[in-house]
Each structure stands twice: as structure tokens, then as C-alpha cells.
Amino acid sequence: MKGRNLGEFEELVFLAVLGLGAAEATGAAVQERLRTRAKRRASLGAIYAALDRGHRKGLIESWVGEPTGEPGRRRRHYRVTSAGEAALRESRRARETLWRAAGEAAS
């Protein structure tokens, strides 16, 4: 991910976070959403790496939630920032522009 441009995997991870909402967006929940909705298998390591890159770029925020009931167990939650939402919109715009151009070229 250079600057605020999103790669395909980052886009999918950020969309999963956005779709889950801040209360539910944990690494494991993102992994499950990618598996069920995008039909993509991804390791937790790859997901956390994408989330960390997004955090460093200001596109993702995270915090540690309340204890889960297991001793000493707290989950990290994620939220797409307004800058992250703008990056997602730009990625979608670029992709749609290219799809339209490809369709025109095929005609």
C-alpha cells in the first residue's frame, strides 16, 4: 500500500471492517467475513499486517475492548477512519473507471 492507495487485499480487509462495524470488527471476525462473503481465505497474520499498515497510514483506528470473560483476554477492535473511507471510495472510483474503459474497448 503506497501512500493512501489501497491494494486489493487491503481494500477487502477495510471493507470487512466497515461492514462489521466497530463493535464487531476484530481480526478473527474480519477473517470470517472474508471467508464467507468474499470467498477468500486469509491468515490472521496477513489480516493483522494489513490492519497495521492501515493504522500507520491513518486509515484504520484500533483499541482494546472490554474483557471477554476469559481471564486476561481482551480483543482488539478496528474502525475505518474518515481518511480510510475516502481511500475506499477512491479505490472504487478508479476500479469502476477502468471497468467502463475496458467495456468500451471491447465494444
C-alpha positions in Angstrom: 0.0 0.0 0.0 1.7 3.2 -1.2 0.5 6.4 0.3 -3.2 6.2 0.6 -3.7 3.9 -2.4 -5.2 0.5 -1.4 -4.1 -2.8 -2.7 -6.8 -5.4 -3.4 -6.3 -7.2 -0.1 -6.3 -4.0 2.0 -9.4 -3.0 0.2 -11.1 -6.3 1.1 -9.9 -6.1 4.7 -11.1 -2.5 5.2 -14.4 -3.3 3.6 -14.8 -6.2 6.0 -14.1 -3.9 8.9 -16.5 -1.3 7.6 -19.2 -3.9 7.1 -18.8 -5.4 10.6 -18.9 -2.1 12.4 -16.6 -1.1 15.2 -18.2 -3.2 17.9 -17.7 -6.4 16.0 -14.6 -5.8 13.9 -11.8 -8.0 15.4 -9.1 -9.8 13.5 -11.0 -13.1 13.7 -14.3 -11.6 12.7 -12.6 -10.0 9.6 -11.1 -13.3 8.7 -14.5 -15.0 8.9 -16.2 -12.2 6.9 -13.5 -12.6 4.1 -14.1 -16.3 4.1 -17.9 -16.2 4.0 -18.6 -13.0 1.9 -15.5 -12.7 -0.3 -14.8 -16.4 -0.6 -11.2 -15.6 0.3 -9.1 -17.5 2.9 -6.5 -15.3 4.7 -4.3 -16.0 7.6 -4.7 -13.8 10.7 -1.1 -12.7 10.3 -1.9 -11.3 6.8 -5.1 -9.6 8.1 -3.2 -8.1 11.1 -0.4 -6.9 8.8 -3.0 -5.1 6.5 -4.7 -3.6 9.6 -1.3 -2.4 10.9 -0.4 -0.8 7.6 -3.7 0.9 7.6 -3.2 2.1 11.1 0.2 3.6 10.3 -1.4 5.5 7.3 -4.2 6.8 9.4 -6.8 4.7 7.6 -7.7 2.4 10.5 -8.1 3.0 14.2 -7.9 0.4 16.9 -8.5 -0.1 20.6 -8.6 -2.9 23.1 -12.1 -3.8 24.2 -13.5 -5.0 27.5 -12.5 -8.4 28.8 -14.2 -11.3 27.1 -14.8 -13.4 30.1 -11.7 -15.4 29.7 -9.1 -14.4 32.2 -6.8 -11.7 30.8 -8.4 -11.9 27.4 -9.2 -8.7 25.6 -9.9 -8.3 21.9 -8.6 -5.5 19.7 -11.3 -3.8 17.7 -10.9 -1.9 14.5 -12.6 1.0 12.7 -12.1 2.6 9.3 -11.3 6.3 9.7 -12.8 9.0 7.5 -9.5 9.0 5.6 -9.9 5.3 5.2 -13.4 5.7 3.9 -12.1 8.2 1.4 -9.4 5.8 0.3 -12.0 3.1 -0.2 -14.2 5.4 -2.3 -11.2 6.4 -4.4 -10.3 2.8 -5.0 -13.9 2.0 -6.0 -13.9 5.0 -8.4 -10.7 4.0 -10.0 -11.8 0.4 -10.4 -15.2 1.4 -11.9 -13.5 3.8 -14.3 -11.2 1.1 -15.5 -14.1 -1.4 -15.9 -16.0 1.1 -18.0 -13.0 1.8 -20.2 -12.4 -1.9 -20.7 -16.0 -2.4 -21.7 -15.8 0.5 -24.2 -12.6 -1.0 -25.7 -14.3 -4.4 -26.1 -17.2 -2.9 -28.0 
